[in-house]
């Protein structure tokens, strides 16, 4: 008999959350993922159009160095 069955808890996922909670979190993530992806594409497009590809690459290399 495992500990959860002894104290009458519902079955938990490996991370310690109720499976319904995990499902709810994943559903929320799916809703926001499209917005996040769209915003990242917009931001990347803005950087490329404003600074140009060469400067972005140089800035990225500087970021990696620091």
Biopython code that builds the backbone (N, CA, C, O; Angstrom):
import numpy as np
from Bio.PDB.StructureBuilder import StructureBuilder

atoms = [
    (1, "UNK", "N", (0.839, -1.190, 0.000)),
    (1, "UNK", "CA", (0.000, 0.000, 0.000)),
    (1, "UNK", "C", (0.882, 1.251, 0.000)),
    (1, "UNK", "O", (1.780, 1.387, 0.830)),
    (2, "UNK", "N", (0.619, 2.145, -0.924)),
    (2, "UNK", "CA", (1.451, 3.347, -0.930)),
    (2, "UNK", "C", (0.895, 4.415, 0.014)),
    (2, "UNK", "O", (-0.238, 4.320, 0.485)),
    (3, "UNK", "N", (1.694, 5.401, 0.271)),
    (3, "UNK", "CA", (1.345, 6.446, 1.234)),
    (3, "UNK", "C", (0.072, 7.189, 0.832)),
    (3, "UNK", "O", (-0.759, 7.507, 1.683)),
    (4, "UNK", "N", (-0.079, 7.466, -0.464)),
    (4, "UNK", "CA", (-1.250, 8.213, -0.913)),
    (4, "UNK", "C", (-2.543, 7.459, -0.630)),
    (4, "UNK", "O", (-3.535, 8.053, -0.208)),
    (5, "UNK", "N", (-2.527, 6.149, -0.865)),
    (5, "UNK", "CA", (-3.727, 5.347, -0.624)),
    (5, "UNK", "C", (-4.055, 5.306, 0.869)),
    (5, "UNK", "O", (-5.225, 5.277, 1.250)),
    (6, "UNK", "N", (-3.034, 5.304, 1.701)),
    (6, "UNK", "CA", (-3.257, 5.227, 3.147)),
    (6, "UNK", "C", (-3.954, 6.476, 3.677)),
    (6, "UNK", "O", (-4.832, 6.379, 4.535)),
    (7, "UNK", "N", (-3.572, 7.640, 3.176)),
    (7, "UNK", "CA", (-4.165, 8.858, 3.726)),
    (7, "UNK", "C", (-5.291, 9.400, 2.850)),
    (7, "UNK", "O", (-5.827, 10.475, 3.118)),
    (8, "UNK", "N", (-5.649, 8.652, 1.796)),
    (8, "UNK", "CA", (-6.821, 9.000, 1.008)),
    (8, "UNK", "C", (-6.637, 10.159, 0.048)),
    (8, "UNK", "O", (-7.620, 10.792, -0.337)),
    (9, "UNK", "N", (-5.415, 10.456, -0.350)),
    (9, "UNK", "CA", (-5.199, 11.526, -1.319)),
    (9, "UNK", "C", (-5.564, 11.044, -2.716)),
    (9, "UNK", "O", (-5.607, 9.844, -2.987)),
    (10, "UNK", "N", (-5.823, 11.998, -3.589)),
    (10, "UNK", "CA", (-6.021, 11.629, -4.988)),
    (10, "UNK", "C", (-4.664, 11.340, -5.601)),
    (10, "UNK", "O", (-3.629, 11.738, -5.067)),
    (11, "UNK", "N", (-4.680, 10.649, -6.716)),
    (11, "UNK", "CA", (-3.426, 10.301, -7.386)),
    (11, "UNK", "C", (-2.721, 11.580, -7.854)),
    (11, "UNK", "O", (-3.356, 12.475, -8.413)),
    (12, "UNK", "N", (-1.420, 11.657, -7.624)),
    (12, "UNK", "CA", (-0.653, 12.837, -8.010)),
    (12, "UNK", "C", (0.259, 12.508, -9.176)),
    (12, "UNK", "O", (0.683, 11.367, -9.358)),
    (13, "UNK", "N", (0.552, 13.538, -9.964)),
    (13, "UNK", "CA", (1.502, 13.370, -11.060)),
    (13, "UNK", "C", (2.914, 13.354, -10.474)),
    (13, "UNK", "O", (3.088, 13.666, -9.296)),
    (14, "UNK", "N", (3.932, 12.994, -11.276)),
    (14, "UNK", "CA", (5.309, 12.941, -10.760)),
    (14, "UNK", "C", (5.794, 14.259, -10.155)),
    (14, "UNK", "O", (6.650, 14.253, -9.271)),
    (15, "UNK", "N", (5.253, 15.396, -10.627)),
    (15, "UNK", "CA", (5.709, 16.681, -10.080)),
    (15, "UNK", "C", (4.935, 17.070, -8.825)),
    (15, "UNK", "O", (5.155, 18.149, -8.275)),
    (16, "UNK", "N", (4.032, 16.208, -8.367)),
    (16, "UNK", "CA", (3.314, 16.480, -7.130)),
    (16, "UNK", "C", (2.037, 17.275, -7.307)),
    (16, "UNK", "O", (1.450, 17.721, -6.321)),
    (17, "UNK", "N", (1.594, 17.464, -8.542)),
    (17, "UNK", "CA", (0.362, 18.207, -8.793)),
    (17, "UNK", "C", (-0.761, 17.249, -9.161)),
    (17, "UNK", "O", (-0.528, 16.181, -9.726)),
    (18, "UNK", "N", (-1.952, 17.643, -8.838)),
    (18, "UNK", "CA", (-3.133, 16.896, -9.239)),
    (18, "UNK", "C", (-3.191, 16.869, -10.771)),
    (18, "UNK", "O", (-2.946, 17.899, -11.398)),
    (19, "UNK", "N", (-3.509, 15.726, -11.395)),
    (19, "UNK", "CA", (-3.555, 15.656, -12.866)),
    (19, "UNK", "C", (-4.482, 16.693, -13.495)),
    (19, "UNK", "O", (-4.202, 17.184, -14.589)),
    (20, "UNK", "N", (-5.585, 17.033, -12.819)),
    (20, "UNK", "CA", (-6.492, 18.057, -13.351)),
    (20, "UNK", "C", (-5.810, 19.424, -13.383)),
    (20, "UNK", "O", (-6.020, 20.206, -14.311)),
    (21, "UNK", "N", (-4.996, 19.707, -12.373)),
    (21, "UNK", "CA", (-4.259, 20.968, -12.334)),
    (21, "UNK", "C", (-3.259, 21.027, -13.474)),
    (21, "UNK", "O", (-3.125, 22.055, -14.138)),
    (22, "UNK", "N", (-2.558, 19.924, -13.703)),
    (22, "UNK", "CA", (-1.586, 19.865, -14.797)),
    (22, "UNK", "C", (-2.288, 20.094, -16.130)),
    (22, "UNK", "O", (-1.797, 20.839, -16.978)),
    (23, "UNK", "N", (-3.438, 19.449, -16.310)),
    (23, "UNK", "CA", (-4.209, 19.603, -17.551)),
    (23, "UNK", "C", (-4.618, 21.066, -17.740)),
    (23, "UNK", "O", (-4.529, 21.599, -18.845)),
    (24, "UNK", "N", (-5.062, 21.706, -16.671)),
    (24, "UNK", "CA", (-5.478, 23.111, -16.728)),
    (24, "UNK", "C", (-4.303, 24.012, -17.116)),
    (24, "UNK", "O", (-4.451, 24.908, -17.947)),
    (25, "UNK", "N", (-3.145, 23.772, -16.515)),
    (25, "UNK", "CA", (-1.948, 24.568, -16.821)),
    (25, "UNK", "C", (-1.573, 24.414, -18.292)),
    (25, "UNK", "O", (-1.265, 25.399, -18.962)),
    (26, "UNK", "N", (-1.600, 23.182, -18.793)),
    (26, "UNK", "CA", (-1.246, 22.945, -20.194)),
    (26, "UNK", "C", (-2.234, 23.608, -21.148)),
    (26, "UNK", "O", (-1.834, 24.129, -22.189)),
    (27, "UNK", "N", (-3.518, 23.593, -20.802)),
    (27, "UNK", "CA", (-4.519, 24.258, -21.641)),
    (27, "UNK", "C", (-4.268, 25.760, -21.680)),
    (27, "UNK", "O", (-4.359, 26.373, -22.744)),
    (28, "UNK", "N", (-3.954, 26.358, -20.538)),
    (28, "UNK", "CA", (-3.642, 27.792, -20.497)),
    (28, "UNK", "C", (-2.404, 28.094, -21.335)),
    (28, "UNK", "O", (-2.363, 29.085, -22.063)),
    (29, "UNK", "N", (-1.390, 27.223, -21.226)),
    (29, "UNK", "CA", (-0.169, 27.422, -21.998)),
    (29, "UNK", "C", (-0.475, 27.395, -23.489)),
    (29, "UNK", "O", (0.060, 28.209, -24.242)),
    (30, "UNK", "N", (-1.322, 26.479, -23.925)),
    (30, "UNK", "CA", (-1.670, 26.394, -25.346)),
    (30, "UNK", "C", (-2.329, 27.690, -25.809)),
    (30, "UNK", "O", (-2.080, 28.147, -26.924)),
    (31, "UNK", "N", (-3.169, 28.283, -24.962)),
    (31, "UNK", "CA", (-3.829, 29.536, -25.326)),
    (31, "UNK", "C", (-2.819, 30.663, -25.501)),
    (31, "UNK", "O", (-2.918, 31.456, -26.437)),
    (32, "UNK", "N", (-1.849, 30.728, -24.599)),
    (32, "UNK", "CA", (-0.897, 31.832, -24.634)),
    (32, "UNK", "C", (0.266, 31.592, -25.586)),
    (32, "UNK", "O", (0.932, 32.542, -25.995)),
    (33, "UNK", "N", (0.519, 30.344, -25.944)),
    (33, "UNK", "CA", (1.673, 30.023, -26.782)),
    (33, "UNK", "C", (1.610, 30.735, -28.128)),
    (33, "UNK", "O", (2.627, 31.219, -28.625)),
    (34, "UNK", "N", (0.416, 30.800, -28.720)),
    (34, "UNK", "CA", (0.270, 31.472, -30.007)),
    (34, "UNK", "C", (0.642, 32.946, -29.884)),
    (34, "UNK", "O", (1.331, 33.487, -30.748)),
    (35, "UNK", "N", (0.188, 33.596, -28.812)),
    (35, "UNK", "CA", (0.522, 35.009, -28.598)),
    (35, "UNK", "C", (2.017, 35.188, -28.390)),
    (35, "UNK", "O", (2.614, 36.123, -28.923)),
    (36, "UNK", "N", (2.621, 34.292, -27.616)),
    (36, "UNK", "CA", (4.057, 34.380, -27.351)),
    (36, "UNK", "C", (4.839, 34.227, -28.650)),
    (36, "UNK", "O", (5.755, 35.003, -28.922)),
    (37, "UNK", "N", (4.475, 33.222, -29.456)),
    (37, "UNK", "CA", (5.152, 32.996, -30.734)),
    (37, "UNK", "C", (5.010, 34.204, -31.649)),
    (37, "UNK", "O", (5.976, 34.626, -32.285)),
    (38, "UNK", "N", (3.798, 34.760, -31.715)),
    (38, "UNK", "CA", (3.546, 35.906, -32.582)),
    (38, "UNK", "C", (4.366, 37.113, -32.122)),
    (38, "UNK", "O", (4.956, 37.815, -32.943)),
    (39, "UNK", "N", (4.403, 37.349, -30.821)),
    (39, "UNK", "CA", (5.158, 38.484, -30.297)),
    (39, "UNK", "C", (6.654, 38.328, -30.547)),
    (39, "UNK", "O", (7.333, 39.307, -30.858)),
    (40, "UNK", "N", (7.175, 37.109, -30.416)),
    (40, "UNK", "CA", (8.599, 36.887, -30.671)),
    (40, "UNK", "C", (8.935, 37.138, -32.135)),
    (40, "UNK", "O", (9.974, 37.721, -32.443)),
    (41, "UNK", "N", (8.060, 36.700, -33.039)),
    (41, "UNK", "CA", (8.286, 36.936, -34.465)),
    (41, "UNK", "C", (8.252, 38.424, -34.766)),
    (41, "UNK", "O", (9.073, 38.926, -35.534)),
    (42, "UNK", "N", (7.297, 39.134, -34.160)),
    (42, "UNK", "CA", (7.187, 40.576, -34.366)),
    (42, "UNK", "C", (8.433, 41.280, -33.842)),
    (42, "UNK", "O", (8.975, 42.163, -34.507)),
    (43, "UNK", "N", (8.887, 40.896, -32.659)),
    (43, "UNK", "CA", (10.072, 41.504, -32.059)),
    (43, "UNK", "C", (11.308, 41.244, -32.910)),
    (43, "UNK", "O", (12.112, 42.147, -33.137)),
    (44, "UNK", "N", (11.458, 40.008, -33.382)),
    (44, "UNK", "CA", (12.599, 39.663, -34.233)),
    (44, "UNK", "C", (12.549, 40.458, -35.521)),
    (44, "UNK", "O", (13.572, 40.965, -35.981)),
    (45, "UNK", "N", (11.366, 40.572, -36.107)),
    (45, "UNK", "CA", (11.213, 41.340, -37.348)),
    (45, "UNK", "C", (11.577, 42.806, -37.112)),
    (45, "UNK", "O", (12.243, 43.424, -37.943)),
    (46, "UNK", "N", (11.139, 43.362, -35.979)),
    (46, "UNK", "CA", (11.470, 44.748, -35.642)),
    (46, "UNK", "C", (12.981, 44.934, -35.537)),
    (46, "UNK", "O", (13.532, 45.888, -36.087)),
    (47, "UNK", "N", (13.645, 44.026, -34.834)),
    (47, "UNK", "CA", (15.094, 44.140, -34.684)),
    (47, "UNK", "C", (15.799, 44.085, -36.031)),
    (47, "UNK", "O", (16.697, 44.881, -36.305)),
    (48, "UNK", "N", (15.386, 43.142, -36.867)),
    (48, "UNK", "CA", (16.027, 42.995, -38.173)),
    (48, "UNK", "C", (15.790, 44.217, -39.047)),
    (48, "UNK", "O", (16.704, 44.672, -39.736)),
    (49, "UNK", "N", (14.579, 44.750, -39.028)),
    (49, "UNK", "CA", (14.282, 45.894, -39.883)),
    (49, "UNK", "C", (14.936, 47.171, -39.356)),
    (49, "UNK", "O", (15.319, 48.041, -40.137)),
    (50, "UNK", "N", (15.062, 47.283, -38.041)),
    (50, "UNK", "CA", (15.604, 48.508, -37.453)),
    (50, "UNK", "C", (17.128, 48.535, -37.500)),
    (50, "UNK", "O", (17.718, 49.557, -37.850)),
    (51, "UNK", "N", (17.753, 47.447, -37.157)),
    (51, "UNK", "CA", (19.208, 47.420, -37.055)),
    (51, "UNK", "C", (19.900, 46.784, -38.249)),
    (51, "UNK", "O", (21.072, 47.063, -38.503)),
    (52, "UNK", "N", (19.209, 45.953, -38.971)),
    (52, "UNK", "CA", (19.849, 45.233, -40.058)),
    (52, "UNK", "C", (20.474, 43.948, -39.552)),
    (52, "UNK", "O", (20.833, 43.834, -38.380)),
    (53, "UNK", "N", (20.599, 42.986, -40.447)),
    (53, "UNK", "CA", (21.064, 41.653, -40.045)),
    (53, "UNK", "C", (22.489, 41.662, -39.524)),
    (53, "UNK", "O", (22.799, 40.955, -38.565)),
    (54, "UNK", "N", (23.354, 42.443, -40.135)),
    (54, "UNK", "CA", (24.762, 42.429, -39.721)),
    (54, "UNK", "C", (24.911, 42.933, -38.287)),
    (54, "UNK", "O", (25.629, 42.332, -37.487)),
    (55, "UNK", "N", (24.241, 44.025, -37.964)),
    (55, "UNK", "CA", (24.344, 44.569, -36.608)),
    (55, "UNK", "C", (23.734, 43.628, -35.573)),
    (55, "UNK", "O", (24.258, 43.494, -34.467)),
    (56, "UNK", "N", (22.636, 42.982, -35.929)),
    (56, "UNK", "CA", (22.011, 42.028, -35.001)),
    (56, "UNK", "C", (22.978, 40.893, -34.703)),
    (56, "UNK", "O", (23.147, 40.491, -33.552)),
    (57, "UNK", "N", (23.609, 40.385, -35.749)),
    (57, "UNK", "CA", (24.549, 39.285, -35.567)),
    (57, "UNK", "C", (25.714, 39.726, -34.683)),
    (57, "UNK", "O", (26.135, 38.987, -33.793)),
    (58, "UNK", "N", (26.231, 40.927, -34.928)),
    (58, "UNK", "CA", (27.329, 41.463, -34.122)),
    (58, "UNK", "C", (26.890, 41.617, -32.663)),
    (58, "UNK", "O", (27.625, 41.257, -31.743)),
    (59, "UNK", "N", (25.694, 42.153, -32.465)),
    (59, "UNK", "CA", (25.166, 42.336, -31.111)),
    (59, "UNK", "C", (25.013, 40.980, -30.419)),
    (59, "UNK", "O", (25.330, 40.839, -29.238)),
    (60, "UNK", "N", (24.528, 39.995, -31.159)),
    (60, "UNK", "CA", (24.353, 38.651, -30.602)),
    (60, "UNK", "C", (25.698, 38.061, -30.191)),
    (60, "UNK", "O", (25.809, 37.441, -29.134)),
    (61, "UNK", "N", (26.712, 38.252, -31.017)),
    (61, "UNK", "CA", (28.045, 37.753, -30.677)),
    (61, "UNK", "C", (28.577, 38.446, -29.425)),
    (61, "UNK", "O", (29.179, 37.803, -28.565)),
    (62, "UNK", "N", (28.354, 39.756, -29.322)),
    (62, "UNK", "CA", (28.784, 40.486, -28.124)),
    (62, "UNK", "C", (28.057, 39.958, -26.890)),
    (62, "UNK", "O", (28.648, 39.827, -25.818)),
    (63, "UNK", "N", (26.774, 39.659, -27.054)),
    (63, "UNK", "CA", (25.986, 39.113, -25.950)),
    (63, "UNK", "C", (26.560, 37.771, -25.492)),
    (63, "UNK", "O", (26.622, 37.494, -24.295)),
    (64, "UNK", "N", (26.975, 36.948, -26.444)),
    (64, "UNK", "CA", (27.549, 35.649, -26.095)),
    (64, "UNK", "C", (28.870, 35.804, -25.349)),
    (64, "UNK", "O", (29.190, 35.015, -24.460)),
    (65, "UNK", "N", (29.631, 36.825, -25.721)),
    (65, "UNK", "CA", (30.940, 37.044, -25.092)),
    (65, "UNK", "C", (30.764, 37.486, -23.640)),
    (65, "UNK", "O", (31.488, 37.025, -22.757)),
    (66, "UNK", "N", (29.797, 38.385, -23.390)),
    (66, "UNK", "CA", (29.595, 38.874, -22.028)),
    (66, "UNK", "C", (28.801, 37.882, -21.298)),
    (66, "UNK", "O", (28.501, 38.076, -20.120)),
]
sb = StructureBuilder()
sb.init_structure("model")
sb.init_model(0)
sb.init_chain("A")
sb.init_seg("    ")
for serial, (resi, resn, name, xyz) in enumerate(atoms, 1):
    if name == "N":
        sb.init_residue(resn, " ", resi, " ")
    sb.init_atom(name, np.array(xyz, "f"), 0.0, 1.0, " ", f" {name:<3s}", serial, name[0])
structure = sb.get_structure()
